[in-house]
Structure formats: C-alpha cells, structure tokens
Amino acid sequence: MTDVAAEQATTVGPAEQNDTGFARLAMVTIDCADPVALAAFYGALLGWETRHVDERFAILDNPEGGSPLGFGRVSGYRPEPWTEPDGGKHFHLDFYVDDLEEATARALALGATEPTHQHGRALKVLIDPAGHPFGLAPLDA
C-alpha cells in the first residue's frame, strides 16, 4: 500500500463490527502505468473531483459519500488480456447510465475503446485507456 493509500485508509474511520463483517471498504485502487491520466479519464467519466494527484498516485472523491477511487502507478504495468473472448480479467467496474448510446459515445471520446467481443446483454463493455474493462448499463435494464 502506498503512503497516500495508507493515509486514505486511516482517514476513512474505524470499521464498525457487525454480524457479517469487521471491515469497511476504504477505497478501490486501480493499478496502471499513468495514474494522472487514468484519474483524469474516470474523473471526466463520473464527474468526480480529484482529491490528490502526483506521479505515483491519484484519488477521486465520490460526491455521493461512497468510497473513493484510487489509481496507483505500477512498474511494468501490462493491461489485462480481456479484449479477446477467451482472455482473462481480474476485475471490472460497472456504471449505470441514463442513455447507453450517449454514454458510450462520451466514454469513447474520453479515450475508451470498444472491444469486438460483447456479452450480448444490455451491458456495453468498454476498455479504459490503461486497458481495464468496464461496463455501462442503462438504469432501466
């Protein structure tokens, strides 16, 4: 965990104990080669403001009060090979949108790409500038 990520985790507050768990999600951190560029992409996609940015790490605040998104530089980072139907992936983010076609066009204009392989459902899979898959789904789906 980077110093910034450790600082973020401690500022979120202690986990409350309950019957189902003893930890709370402090932040989702996405590995990448360029955290500044990837934070700018997701900041524009989501309309979230940047809390912290430097060459090693960036954090976007969730204006709805949920967990923030972090982006950390990883030496030798390589994108996941998900762009082919038989490729693997480690994680992905899904986002609700009001208008799937408009949201897809806006994400592509920000630098996302559209893989050939789609699941054939209402979810539109795109690839962010660092090579991570993410999904856009209409609210009414």
Residue pairs with C-beta under 8 A, 6 or more apart in sequence:
1 9
2 56
2 57
2 72
4 52
4 54
4 56
4 57
4 59
4 70
5 27
5 29
5 57
5 70
5 72
8 26
8 27
8 59
8 68
8 70
9 26
9 27
12 24
12 26
12 27
12 67
13 24
15 21
15 22
15 23
15 24
16 24
25 67
26 67
27 59
27 67
27 68
27 69
27 70
28 67
28 68
28 69
28 70
28 93
29 69
29 70
29 71
29 72
30 38
30 69
30 70
30 71
30 72
30 130
30 132
31 72
31 74
31 77
32 38
32 71
32 72
32 73
32 74
32 77
32 130
32 132
33 73
33 74
33 77
33 130
34 73
34 130
35 53
35 55
35 56
35 57
35 58
35 71
35 72
35 73
36 53
36 54
36 55
36 58
37 129
37 130
38 58
38 71
38 128
38 129
38 130
39 50
39 53
39 58
39 59
39 60
39 69
39 71
41 110
41 111
41 112
41 128
41 129
42 48
42 60
42 69
42 71
42 128
43 49
43 50
43 60
44 110
45 95
45 106
45 107
45 110
45 112
46 60
46 95
47 63
48 60
48 61
48 62
48 63
48 69
49 60
49 61
49 63
50 58
50 59
50 60
50 61
51 59
51 60
51 61
51 68
52 58
52 59
53 59
55 73
56 72
56 73
57 70
57 71
57 72
57 73
58 70
58 71
59 68
59 69
59 70
59 71
60 68
60 69
60 70
60 71
61 68
62 68
62 69
77 130
78 131
79 127
79 130
79 131
79 132
80 87
80 88
80 89
80 90
80 131
80 132
80 133
81 87
81 88
82 88
82 89
82 92
82 115
82 127
82 133
83 115
83 116
83 117
83 127
84 117
85 117
89 133
91 132
92 125
92 132
92 133
92 134
92 135
93 132
93 134
93 135
94 123
94 134
94 135
94 136
94 137
95 103
95 134
95 135
95 136
95 137
96 137
96 138
96 139
97 103
97 136
97 137
97 138
97 139
98 138
98 139
99 138
100 122
100 124
100 136
100 137
100 138
103 124
103 136
104 114
104 124
104 126
104 136
107 126
107 136
108 114
108 126
111 128
111 129
112 126
112 127
112 128
112 129
112 134
113 126
113 127
114 124
114 125
114 126
114 127
115 125
115 126
115 127
115 133
117 125
118 124
118 125
119 125
122 137
122 138
122 141
123 135
123 136
123 137
123 141
124 135
124 136
124 137
125 133
125 134
125 135
126 133
126 134
126 135
126 136
127 133
127 134
128 134
